[in-house]
């Protein structure tokens, strides 16, 4: 269920993942990569690949990329889990770029809540 933040609805990353698994009929993969880690920050890139099989035709794939950055120690979560937080946000952004979202926002509820803190 979307989260209301300042009067706007935002989907959680979990909702976007559930939507992918529940509604997408082709195969999919999500690959994450730590782009930068050090000097107090962590940056993660997530690549979502969607492969559609059309009967009698060659398969067709689309790729969507999301990036996220977290400052280590900037929040209670980022004191112990900045990498995981950045990875989740990057995955959520890639899913949103692919159209998996119950709202019109690229940012997830998780990202917006962290930004407010």
N, C-alpha and C positions, 0 to 999 in steps of 0.2 A: 504494500500500500504506500503510495507516495507520501512524502513528509512535507508538511506545510512550514515554510520558513519565510517569515515576513510577508505572508499573504500569497506566496507563490509555491506551487507544487513541484517537488523534485523527487525523481525516482532514486532509489538506492541502487548501488552496484549489484547487490543480490537480486533485486527485481529485474534488472537488465539481463543478468545471466539466466534467470528463470525464464524470461521471455525468449531468449535465444534457444534454450533447450525445449521450450514448450511449443514454439511456433515455427521455428526454422526447419524446413523439411530436408535440406541438403546436409552435407557434413561440414563441420567447422573445427577450427583450432585457434587457440590463443597462446601466443608465445610472448614471454616477457624477458626483458634484458635490462640489466643495470647499466645505465649509460655513464653515470658519474657517481662515485661514492668517495667522499672525503671532504676535508675542509668544511665540515659542518653541514653538508648537504648530501642528499641522495636524489638522483634523477633516474626514472624508469621509463622505458619505452615498451608499449604493448602492441602487438600486431595480431589483429583478428583476420583470419582468412575464412571466407565462406565459399563453399564449392557446391554448385548446383548441378545435378545430373538431370538432363533432359533426355527422355527416351528417344533413341534413334539419332542423337546428336552428341557431339563432343562435350565434355563437362566444361563449365564456365566458372571462373573464380573471381572474387572481388576481395581486395585487401583494404583494411582500415587500420589506421595507426593512432594511438593516443600516447601522450607524454604526461608525466607528472613530476613535480619536484617537492620535496619536503625538507624542512630545516630540522636537523637532528636536535632534539631537546626543546623545540619551540612550544610543544604542548605536552600534556601528560602522556598521551599516546606516543608521541614522537620521541619521548625519552627512552622508550624501550623498543618501539616498533615503527620507526620512520620508514624503513625499507618496505615493510609490509603495507603500510599506509600509502606510500607512493605507488606501489604495484597495484593495489586495489583501485586507486584513482585513475591510473593509466588504463587499466582494463575497462573501467566504467566509461572513460572518454572514447575509447575505440568502439565500444558497443553503441554509444550514443551516435557517433559518426555514421555507423551502419544502420541507424534508425531504430535501435532497440531501446525504447524509452517510453514511459507512460506520460511524459511531459515533453515540452518543446525545448528543453534545456540540454546543453552539452554537459554542464557541471552536474555532478550527482549530489544527492542530499548530503552524503558524507563529506564531499569537498566543501560545500557551502557552509556546513556546520563547523568544519575545521577553520575555514577562513574567518568566520565570525569570532571564534575563540581567539 
